[in-house]
């Protein structure tokens, strides 16, 4: 692998021809973002929304005024091989009245990028952890659906892996418990694998986080714009409601959820994931299904959970968990897991923004306790690479530490063909970290 490339190109300028938001009319480009130099191939992800009463009929990418890619749809997600140097990108959309919507930008394609190389290698590796039936392996003999959800989330950043993402979502839906040993519908057990055959263990590490990470995966798959994914998701309204209900049924009066019915601890990590899942489910109902009533229902549940999460703030740090009696465990930041590592979850899952003083204080305390985490100093306590911490740093806008961490993982894992304990969820988080450094979002 080459050293991290120098950014020598001029700054990227973004000109918005039609001002848009998630619900406004016009073209919205998710990737690439403004202000980046990027390696080739260049992933371009965009969608378009027409005014009420109209529909988007086609979208087209122009590169340097030449037609490069066209779809007869309201979204696109493709990778274009572009030469090194500056390029003008225009994304056009047309509605059924002939009206045109445009977003234009200038990008610079760099000669090489370790981030793109890492991304490609990780994507290839994790794609090799899948079975013919769509399952994504934790180890050669085990499937952890929680980890698989995280892996598939990372894979949504690579258009070439979307068929495997859809296959995993289908595997998950086809293996829902109906009901489980706790009497809940729509939960998921862990599985062992024997001669390629998955066998349920009749248990899971949690019910809240398994459901939540699947709901987040679905929303990210929808946002990818992939036609196959959108067609598949369009038929899941009932199942997603049942899966959302898993979280609702363990959500308590303080807004927080138990890890599972027989483990009545309200973990900060789990609740941040559950919050994200509820918000993402609300977005799926609003934008994929046009169901504003369900969107409002799940947003209200997310609001209650957010209040509970914010109540776990204690003296400049986040409590690790809250027990059944309402007592909160203050973190010992000298302990990597779960005390220190939990501190990045509220900002990683969007419960607080990077500009929030709580995010800034907890992140500062975390880095003071573990200044060498980009070099894996926590290995004295935990053998895993913990790629999600880099994603938390990315959520804080800390490119310096993200770059240092990626360099470490590149040396220890990417260059050595991803030895254990690099596993499927690590791949998902690492894909997102490199995607962030490529200017394509987290």
Beta strands, then each sheet from edge to edge (+ up, - down):
strand 1: 14-16
strand 2: 26-31
strand 3: 37-38
strand 4: 42-49
strand 5: 56-63
strand 6: 66-71
strand 7: 75-80
strand 8: 85-95
strand 9: 100-109
strand 10: 142-143
strand 11: 191-194
strand 12: 197-200
strand 13: 266-267
strand 14: 313-314
strand 15: 317-318
strand 16: 321-322
strand 17: 328-329
sheet 1: 1+ 9- 3-
sheet 2: 1+ 9- 8+ 5- 6+
sheet 3: 2+ 4- 7+
sheet 4: 10+ 11- 12+
sheet 5: 13+ 16- 17+
sheet 6: 14+ 15-
end
